[in-house]
Every structure is written in structure tokens, then in C-alpha cells.
Amino acid sequence: MTAIRSVVLGCGSYLPQRVLTNAELATRVDTSDEWIVQRTGIRERHIAAEGEFTSHLAIRAAQAALANAGIDAQSIELIVLATSTPDNTFPATAVAVQSGLGINHGAAFDLQAVCSGFVFALATADNFLRTGAFKRALVIGAETFSRILDWTDRGTCVLFGDGAGAVVLEAQEQPGKTSDRGILTTHLRSDGRHKSKLFVDGGPSSTQTVGYLRMEGREVFKHAVGMITDVIVDAFNASGMSADDIDWFVPHQANKRIIDASAHKLHIAPEKVVLTVDRHGNTSAASIPLALSVAVADGRIKRGDLVLLEAMGGGFTWGSALLRW
């Protein structure tokens, strides 16, 4: 019995040129490189230039993904862009990306699930492809979180960075087994009771301002490991796989301590974990595709590898995706 799977044809990423180190941050707020590294694992992050928008980052990442896939932009029928930092309140930043790529057919829209955005976008595109509504899709995570940070708040401004990553998906008929290439299973969750633990204190309807990111760090950390492992166990149960079967674990790059604790709890070997948080910081919806792009470029992730993705973000939202590269 065959199945339609959403197969990854290629991936790409883009990081702004400006690098902001911990040492430079320590000249602005009461912090230190040692303090940041010990608590988060972050050493530096990239910051978008003046006049460089989320759409610009997304277009560059999409172009890199299309080049990696070896396909023309005109074959893309669907663009799903995960972001919490759109260019404008409306229209969707995805349509700016669509226009920037020279595409004027199909559909393009934004998806907002904060740091879980890329996993939510991947699951959304997967469902469209599997139903036959579209054949090829671009799934992008792109953020300019530097624009919503309070640079006097050392508890948050040291954590985040800007960047974008993208994958090209194509609907393909596969044998219908766990050895299939493509997305095997996705699991999404949310719980709005936790809004006050991680949110932005502004918005068009409430304050008519953009606002700043606010976070109760200890509370987020406390919930993160349990929520992450919850949706990964769901993925294992749905697929019949286990941690031993995973070739690569590509988690949301928020905090090295959360990543290490999650991998330990799930019995995933440290050498299977892809880590980029030290160089990128937390790039929200961009973090997973950025990490994927790094691991593909350096030869770690190869065709046929089983890759596990997970993320947790404001809302709270959290989710997992299991795919064979």
C-alpha cells in the first residue's frame, strides 16, 4: 500500500553579516560571556542590518534552498512562512517572499507559532501536499527578533538572534513504510494557559504598538523538557521507532541546557544532537532550518538518514516532526 510523502528536495539558510558577541553585549548590559555561556551555551548571534527585513532574510534562505534542490522557483506552488516578526501587520510576509522570488501563482501565507513555527509550518505544508492540493512547497522560518528585544533586559536580550532557513518539499509516492523518504509523522500541541510566561507586550489590537519580548525564564525552562519529550514520545509511538533508530536529533536552538536535558531524558546519544545555539542564539522559527542547513552542508545529514525535529515556543506551543532525509 503506497503513501504520498512530503520529501525534502533541498534546504538553505541565510544569516545577517553583523555578529554580536557576548563580550560586546557585556558592554551594554550587566552580564558577561561566562554568565551567558554557562546558562545558555550561546557565544554569539547575528543581527539584521538597518533596512534588512524578515522578508529579505527569508528570500535569501529560499533562494539557497532552491539552489540546493536544483529546481526553479516557478515550480513552487505553496509558500508557508513561519515568523513572529513580520515586515508588516499585513499583508503576510510570505507574499513579499513570493514576489521576491518572481512567483505569481499558487498560495503564500504566514504562520505564527513563535519558536515552534517551523515545525507547525512543516506539518501544515505536509498536509497540503499529502492531500494533493499542491505538488511542491517552500517552508521557511525567518525572524528578526532583534527588533522586539528590550536591550536593557539582560534576561532576554542575550538570548535571541536573527536569521532564516528554508526547505523545499515535494509530494512523492512512496511504498508506505517507515523506510520511506519524507515526513513520516508530525505532532503539534498548544496550551494558552501559559501565555504570561513568554509573550510580547504589544500588538495592533491591544496596544497599537509592536511591544517587547517578555519572559519568565525559569518557568519556561521548567516546562520545556517535559513538553518536548511528550511530543517526541508521540512520534516514536506513531512510527514504531525509538531513540536508537534516530540518526540525527535537530532540536529548536533555545538553550543548550534544555537540549542536553531533553536528549538525556529521551536516551538520544549526544553525538546525534545537532547544536548551533552557540553561534546563532535563539532565532525562534528560523532555528531548526538553520541547524538543518548547517548539518547538511557539513555532511552530517545524508540522504536516507532518520531526522527528528522538535520545538517549543510562546503560547505555549510545541511540536515534533520525524522525517527521512
MARZADREN-978599 format. One record per residue (C-alpha): residue in three letters; x, y, z. Coordinates in Angstrom, 3 decimals, decimal comma, padded with zeros to 6 digits. Layout:
residues N
+------+----------+----------+----------+
! code !       xx !       yy !       zz !
+------+----------+----------+----------+
!  ALA !        X !        Y !        Z !
...
+------+----------+----------+----------+
//
This chain:
residues 325
+------+----------+----------+----------+
! code !       xx !       yy !       zz !
+------+----------+----------+----------+
!  MET !  000,000 !  000,000 !  000,000 !
!  THR !  001,652 !  003,218 ! -001,175 !
!  ALA !  001,596 !  006,604 !  000,545 !
!  ILE !  002,186 !  010,203 ! -000,501 !
!  ARG !  005,093 !  011,640 !  001,461 !
!  SER !  006,464 !  015,175 !  001,589 !
!  VAL !  010,098 !  014,646 !  000,605 !
!  VAL !  012,821 !  017,219 !  001,261 !
!  LEU !  014,477 !  018,150 ! -002,038 !
!  GLY !  016,842 !  020,735 ! -000,570 !
!  CYS !  017,495 !  023,205 !  002,218 !
!  GLY !  019,174 !  026,564 !  002,621 !
!  SER !  019,765 !  029,369 !  005,078 !
!  TYR !  020,820 !  032,956 !  005,490 !
!  LEU !  022,391 !  034,851 !  008,387 !
!  PRO !  022,882 !  038,624 !  008,546 !
!  GLN !  026,513 !  039,732 !  008,333 !
!  ARG !  026,592 !  041,531 !  011,683 !
!  VAL !  027,782 !  039,296 !  014,535 !
!  LEU !  027,076 !  040,367 !  018,107 !
!  THR !  029,316 !  038,617 !  020,642 !
!  ASN !  028,750 !  038,119 !  024,346 !
!  ALA !  031,725 !  040,355 !  025,044 !
!  GLU !  030,103 !  043,226 !  023,146 !
!  LEU !  026,798 !  042,652 !  024,949 !
!  ALA !  028,633 !  042,856 !  028,260 !
!  THR !  029,495 !  046,477 !  027,441 !
!  ARG !  025,766 !  047,281 !  027,134 !
!  VAL !  024,133 !  045,387 !  030,000 !
!  ASP !  025,266 !  043,874 !  033,306 !
!  THR !  026,331 !  040,440 !  032,044 !
!  SER !  029,434 !  038,511 !  030,965 !
!  ASP !  030,474 !  035,937 !  028,404 !
!  GLU !  030,936 !  033,389 !  031,196 !
!  TRP !  027,445 !  034,029 !  032,611 !
!  ILE !  025,734 !  033,696 !  029,206 !
!  VAL !  027,669 !  030,594 !  028,119 !
!  GLN !  027,155 !  028,818 !  031,432 !
!  ARG !  023,392 !  029,341 !  031,444 !
!  THR !  022,575 !  029,102 !  027,727 !
!  GLY !  025,521 !  027,849 !  025,682 !
!  ILE !  025,276 !  030,964 !  023,478 !
!  ARG !  028,506 !  032,712 !  022,427 !
!  GLU !  027,321 !  034,961 !  019,595 !
!  ARG !  024,316 !  035,785 !  017,436 !
!  HIS !  023,617 !  037,561 !  014,122 !
!  ILE !  021,739 !  040,871 !  013,943 !
!  ALA !  019,915 !  042,169 !  010,867 !
!  ALA !  021,203 !  045,410 !  009,390 !
!  GLU !  019,165 !  048,599 !  009,293 !
!  GLY !  016,707 !  048,243 !  006,427 !
!  GLU !  017,140 !  044,454 !  006,337 !
!  PHE !  013,708 !  042,913 !  006,948 !
!  THR !  012,419 !  039,424 !  007,730 !
!  SER !  011,341 !  039,101 !  004,075 !
!  HIS !  014,898 !  039,836 !  002,885 !
!  LEU !  016,299 !  037,085 !  005,101 !
!  ALA !  013,554 !  034,680 !  004,005 !
!  ILE !  014,145 !  035,346 !  000,300 !
!  ARG !  017,880 !  034,661 !  000,658 !
!  ALA !  017,224 !  031,402 !  002,536 !
!  ALA !  014,603 !  030,352 ! -000,018 !
!  GLN !  016,970 !  031,044 ! -002,913 !
!  ALA !  019,649 !  028,931 ! -001,213 !
!  ALA !  017,154 !  026,082 ! -000,677 !
!  LEU !  016,002 !  026,202 ! -004,302 !
!  ALA !  019,618 !  026,140 ! -005,487 !
!  ASN !  020,375 !  023,209 ! -003,170 !
!  ALA !  017,337 !  021,350 ! -004,548 !
!  GLY !  018,306 !  022,193 ! -008,125 !
!  ILE !  014,823 !  023,384 ! -009,043 !
!  ASP !  013,293 !  026,546 ! -010,467 !
!  ALA !  011,245 !  028,858 ! -008,259 !
!  GLN !  008,381 !  028,680 ! -010,764 !
!  SER !  007,727 !  025,052 ! -009,768 !
!  ILE !  006,803 !  026,171 ! -006,211 !
!  GLU !  003,043 !  026,208 ! -005,633 !
!  LEU !  002,885 !  026,864 ! -001,894 !
!  ILE !  004,918 !  029,041 !  000,493 !
!  VAL !  004,402 !  028,709 !  004,243 !
!  LEU !  006,482 !  031,216 !  006,208 !
!  ALA !  006,804 !  030,792 !  009,966 !
!  THR !  007,582 !  034,079 !  011,689 !
!  SER !  006,707 !  036,156 !  014,738 !
!  THR !  008,412 !  039,241 !  013,302 !
!  PRO !  006,632 !  040,039 !  010,014 !
!  ASP !  007,578 !  043,032 !  007,865 !
!  ASN !  004,094 !  044,494 !  008,308 !
!  THR !  000,940 !  043,760 !  010,291 !
!  PHE ! -000,403 !  042,809 !  006,861 !
!  PRO ! -000,028 !  041,574 !  004,207 !
!  ALA !  001,711 !  038,332 !  005,071 !
!  THR !  005,482 !  038,465 !  004,728 !
!  ALA !  005,156 !  035,265 !  002,680 !
!  VAL !  003,662 !  037,231 ! -000,226 !
!  ALA !  006,692 !  039,552 ! -000,188 !
!  VAL !  008,853 !  036,427 ! -000,423 !
!  GLN !  006,651 !  035,071 ! -003,217 !
!  SER !  007,049 !  038,329 ! -005,144 !
!  GLY !  010,771 !  038,466 ! -004,429 !
!  LEU !  011,176 !  035,012 ! -005,954 !
!  GLY !  009,213 !  036,059 ! -009,048 !
!  ILE !  006,311 !  033,701 ! -008,318 !
!  ASN !  002,764 !  034,915 ! -009,050 !
!  HIS !  000,800 !  031,681 ! -008,819 !
!  GLY ! -000,201 !  029,325 ! -006,030 !
!  ALA ! -000,603 !  030,395 ! -002,399 !
!  ALA !  001,613 !  032,044 !  000,196 !
!  PHE !  000,824 !  032,771 !  003,832 !
!  ASP !  002,430 !  033,323 !  007,245 !
!  LEU !  002,095 !  031,007 !  010,210 !
!  GLN !  002,582 !  032,170 !  013,804 !
!  ALA !  003,577 !  029,653 !  016,457 !
!  VAL !  006,673 !  031,500 !  017,749 !
!  CYS !  009,667 !  029,162 !  018,243 !
!  SER !  007,579 !  026,130 !  017,219 !
!  GLY !  006,692 !  027,887 !  013,963 !
!  PHE !  008,873 !  025,863 !  011,620 !
!  VAL !  007,537 !  022,523 !  012,904 !
!  PHE !  003,958 !  023,842 !  012,644 !
!  ALA !  004,667 !  025,152 !  009,117 !
!  LEU !  006,233 !  021,845 !  008,089 !
!  ALA !  003,176 !  019,940 !  009,342 !
!  THR !  000,843 !  022,379 !  007,550 !
!  ALA !  002,642 !  022,083 !  004,217 !
!  ASP !  002,854 !  018,299 !  004,628 !
!  ASN ! -000,910 !  018,056 !  004,976 !
!  PHE ! -001,480 !  020,184 !  001,866 !
!  LEU !  000,950 !  018,059 ! -000,163 !
!  ARG ! -000,421 !  014,737 !  001,007 !
!  THR ! -003,974 !  015,722 !  000,020 !
!  GLY ! -002,808 !  016,570 ! -003,494 !
!  ALA ! -003,695 !  020,267 ! -003,190 !
!  PHE ! -000,121 !  021,227 ! -004,115 !
!  LYS !  002,909 !  019,412 ! -005,513 !
!  ARG !  005,850 !  021,498 ! -004,300 !
!  ALA !  006,196 !  023,780 ! -001,289 !
!  LEU !  008,693 !  026,123 !  000,308 !
!  VAL !  008,654 !  026,016 !  004,103 !
!  ILE !  010,564 !  028,898 !  005,659 !
!  GLY !  011,403 !  030,034 !  009,163 !
!  ALA !  012,593 !  033,648 !  009,289 !
!  GLU !  012,965 !  036,091 !  012,167 !
!  THR !  014,324 !  039,500 !  013,116 !
!  PHE !  013,871 !  039,134 !  016,873 !
!  SER !  016,407 !  041,903 !  017,459 !
!  ARG !  013,565 !  044,299 !  016,588 !
!  ILE !  011,364 !  043,199 !  019,516 !
!  LEU !  014,019 !  042,951 !  022,230 !
!  ASP !  014,375 !  045,263 !  025,196 !
!  TRP !  018,129 !  045,807 !  025,038 !
!  THR !  018,201 !  046,856 !  028,700 !
!  ASP !  016,759 !  043,483 !  029,845 !
!  ARG !  019,730 !  041,172 !  030,296 !
!  GLY !  017,433 !  038,192 !  030,861 !
!  THR !  016,179 !  038,278 !  027,266 !
!  CYS !  018,430 !  040,402 !  025,059 !
!  VAL !  021,333 !  037,953 !  025,375 !
!  LEU !  019,265 !  035,023 !  024,114 !
!  PHE !  017,988 !  035,899 !  020,659 !
!  GLY !  019,326 !  036,484 !  017,164 !
!  ASP !  018,178 !  036,951 !  013,572 !
!  GLY !  018,269 !  034,549 !  010,642 !
!  ALA !  016,309 !  032,415 !  008,200 !
!  GLY !  016,210 !  028,839 !  006,964 !
!  ALA !  014,125 !  027,031 !  004,357 !
!  VAL !  013,348 !  023,618 !  002,919 !
!  VAL !  011,793 !  022,592 ! -000,389 !
!  LEU !  009,201 !  019,813 ! -000,124 !
!  GLU !  007,772 !  017,699 ! -002,935 !
!  ALA !  004,857 !  015,274 ! -002,796 !
!  GLN !  006,123 !  011,847 ! -003,869 !
!  GLU !  004,583 !  008,407 ! -003,898 !
!  GLN !  006,451 !  006,100 ! -001,510 !
!  PRO !  005,988 !  002,423 ! -000,530 !
!  GLY !  004,147 !  003,394 !  002,665 !
!  LYS !  006,751 !  002,034 !  005,091 !
!  THR !  008,906 !  003,586 !  007,811 !
!  SER !  011,806 !  003,316 !  005,347 !
!  ASP !  010,053 !  005,886 !  003,101 !
!  ARG !  011,773 !  009,167 !  002,391 !
!  GLY !  009,928 !  012,251 !  003,558 !
!  ILE !  007,883 !  013,298 !  006,567 !
!  LEU !  006,702 !  010,228 !  008,466 !
!  THR !  004,749 !  011,844 !  011,306 !
!  THR !  004,144 !  015,231 !  012,945 !
!  HIS !  002,659 !  016,084 !  016,336 !
!  LEU !  001,536 !  019,561 !  017,408 !
!  ARG !  000,374 !  020,886 !  020,783 !
!  SER ! -000,529 !  024,186 !  022,437 !
!  ASP ! -001,727 !  025,400 !  025,831 !
!  GLY ! -002,740 !  029,048 !  026,146 !
!  ARG ! -002,737 !  028,997 !  029,933 !
!  HIS !  000,998 !  029,710 !  029,804 !
!  LYS !  000,840 !  032,907 !  027,735 !
!  SER !  002,227 !  035,148 !  030,501 !
!  LYS !  005,437 !  033,114 !  030,737 !
!  LEU !  006,632 !  034,105 !  027,244 !
!  PHE !  004,985 !  036,865 !  025,223 !
!  VAL !  005,383 !  040,250 !  023,553 !
!  ASP !  003,710 !  043,095 !  025,456 !
!  GLY !  002,244 !  044,818 !  022,411 !
!  GLY !  000,101 !  044,326 !  019,343 !
!  PRO ! -002,261 !  046,075 !  016,922 !
!  SER ! -005,454 !  045,182 !  018,800 !
!  SER ! -004,229 !  045,617 !  022,381 !
!  THR ! -001,715 !  048,470 !  022,451 !
!  GLN ! -001,346 !  049,626 !  018,832 !
!  THR !  002,420 !  049,151 !  019,291 !
!  VAL !  004,935 !  046,431 !  018,488 !
!  GLY !  005,984 !  045,851 !  022,107 !
!  TYR !  008,920 !  043,948 !  023,596 !
!  LEU !  009,540 !  040,301 !  024,340 !
!  ARG !  008,933 !  039,344 !  027,981 !
!  MET !  009,873 !  036,006 !  029,517 !
!  GLU !  009,822 !  034,175 !  032,826 !
!  GLY !  012,967 !  032,176 !  032,124 !
!  ARG !  012,754 !  029,712 !  034,993 !
!  GLU !  009,117 !  028,893 !  034,220 !
!  VAL !  009,856 !  028,295 !  030,539 !
!  PHE !  012,786 !  026,042 !  031,406 !
!  LYS !  010,634 !  024,111 !  033,901 !
!  HIS !  008,006 !  023,252 !  031,281 !
!  ALA !  010,283 !  022,813 !  028,272 !
!  VAL !  011,827 !  019,382 !  028,825 !
!  GLY !  008,529 !  017,689 !  029,692 !
!  MET !  006,672 !  019,206 !  026,749 !
!  ILE !  009,448 !  018,400 !  024,296 !
!  THR !  009,706 !  014,769 !  025,367 !
!  ASP !  005,903 !  014,427 !  025,281 !
!  VAL !  005,616 !  015,078 !  021,517 !
!  ILE !  008,734 !  013,045 !  020,741 !
!  VAL !  007,293 !  010,024 !  022,541 !
!  ASP !  004,170 !  010,555 !  020,400 !
!  ALA !  006,344 !  010,467 !  017,276 !
!  PHE !  008,023 !  007,248 !  018,398 !
!  ASN !  004,679 !  005,624 !  019,203 !
!  ALA !  003,149 !  006,657 !  015,874 !
!  SER !  006,081 !  005,392 !  013,825 !
!  GLY !  007,204 !  002,391 !  015,844 !
!  MET !  010,659 !  003,955 !  016,077 !
!  SER !  012,848 !  004,564 !  019,104 !
!  ALA !  015,761 !  006,780 !  020,054 !
!  ASP !  018,125 !  004,079 !  018,799 !
!  ASP !  016,719 !  004,435 !  015,273 !
!  ILE !  017,354 !  008,188 !  015,096 !
!  ASP !  020,379 !  009,279 !  013,077 !
!  TRP !  020,098 !  012,978 !  013,947 !
!  PHE !  018,226 !  014,996 !  016,547 !
!  VAL !  017,736 !  018,607 !  015,411 !
!  PRO !  016,021 !  020,494 !  018,252 !
!  HIS !  014,961 !  024,117 !  018,476 !
!  GLN !  018,106 !  026,008 !  019,434 !
!  ALA !  016,971 !  027,940 !  022,507 !
!  ASN !  019,227 !  026,832 !  025,335 !
!  LYS !  021,922 !  024,165 !  025,467 !
!  ARG !  020,836 !  023,028 !  028,921 !
!  ILE !  017,288 !  022,345 !  027,675 !
!  ILE !  018,635 !  020,477 !  024,637 !
!  ASP !  021,017 !  018,378 !  026,739 !
!  ALA !  018,334 !  017,553 !  029,314 !
!  SER !  015,832 !  016,556 !  026,613 !
!  ALA !  018,306 !  014,315 !  024,798 !
!  HIS !  019,306 !  012,686 !  028,087 !
!  LYS !  015,689 !  012,035 !  029,090 !
!  LEU !  014,953 !  010,504 !  025,671 !
!  HIS !  018,168 !  008,416 !  025,670 !
!  ILE !  019,403 !  010,118 !  022,491 !
!  ALA !  023,194 !  009,901 !  022,266 !
!  PRO !  024,946 !  013,316 !  022,483 !
!  GLU !  026,811 !  012,692 !  019,228 !
!  LYS !  023,464 !  012,562 !  017,382 !
!  VAL !  022,438 !  016,057 !  018,532 !
!  VAL !  022,904 !  018,969 !  016,116 !
!  LEU !  023,864 !  022,109 !  018,061 !
!  THR !  024,125 !  025,607 !  016,593 !
!  VAL !  022,855 !  027,665 !  019,538 !
!  ASP !  026,415 !  028,738 !  020,364 !
!  ARG !  026,743 !  030,570 !  017,023 !
!  HIS !  023,169 !  031,604 !  016,266 !
!  GLY !  021,483 !  032,141 !  019,633 !
!  ASN !  017,729 !  031,565 !  019,668 !
!  THR !  016,420 !  032,505 !  016,215 !
!  SER !  012,887 !  031,317 !  017,029 !
!  ALA !  011,168 !  029,808 !  013,957 !
!  ALA !  014,435 !  030,012 !  011,992 !
!  SER !  016,490 !  027,902 !  014,384 !
!  ILE !  015,613 !  024,397 !  013,164 !
!  PRO !  016,035 !  025,058 !  009,419 !
!  LEU !  019,276 !  026,935 !  010,169 !
!  ALA !  020,575 !  023,921 !  012,105 !
!  LEU !  019,410 !  021,541 !  009,362 !
!  SER !  021,238 !  023,608 !  006,761 !
!  VAL !  024,475 !  023,528 !  008,767 !
!  ALA !  024,305 !  019,746 !  009,296 !
!  VAL !  023,524 !  019,079 !  005,615 !
!  ALA !  026,278 !  021,413 !  004,411 !
!  ASP !  028,937 !  019,800 !  006,617 !
!  GLY !  027,936 !  016,299 !  005,504 !
!  ARG !  026,387 !  015,006 !  008,705 !
!  ILE !  022,813 !  014,656 !  007,448 !
!  LYS !  022,725 !  012,473 !  004,350 !
!  ARG !  020,021 !  011,013 !  002,157 !
!  GLY !  018,231 !  008,196 !  003,956 !
!  ASP !  019,035 !  009,453 !  007,460 !
!  LEU !  016,216 !  009,492 !  010,016 !
!  VAL !  015,932 !  013,010 !  011,435 !
!  LEU !  013,926 !  014,062 !  014,491 !
!  LEU !  012,860 !  017,702 !  014,891 !
!  GLU !  011,283 !  019,328 !  017,946 !
!  ALA !  010,470 !  022,801 !  019,197 !
!  MET !  008,699 !  024,685 !  021,951 !
!  GLY !  007,667 !  028,325 !  021,918 !
!  GLY !  005,461 !  031,028 !  023,367 !
!  GLY !  001,827 !  030,229 !  023,808 !
!  PHE !  002,946 !  027,645 !  024,857 !
!  THR !  003,215 !  025,775 !  021,576 !
!  TRP !  005,289 !  022,666 !  020,993 !
!  GLY !  005,671 !  020,017 !  018,324 !
!  SER !  007,753 !  017,297 !  016,715 !
!  ALA !  008,388 !  016,002 !  013,203 !
!  LEU !  010,037 !  012,749 !  012,180 !
!  LEU !  011,353 !  012,532 !  008,627 !
!  ARG !  013,707 !  010,533 !  006,493 !
!  TRP !  016,068 !  012,766 !  004,548 !
+------+----------+----------+----------+
//
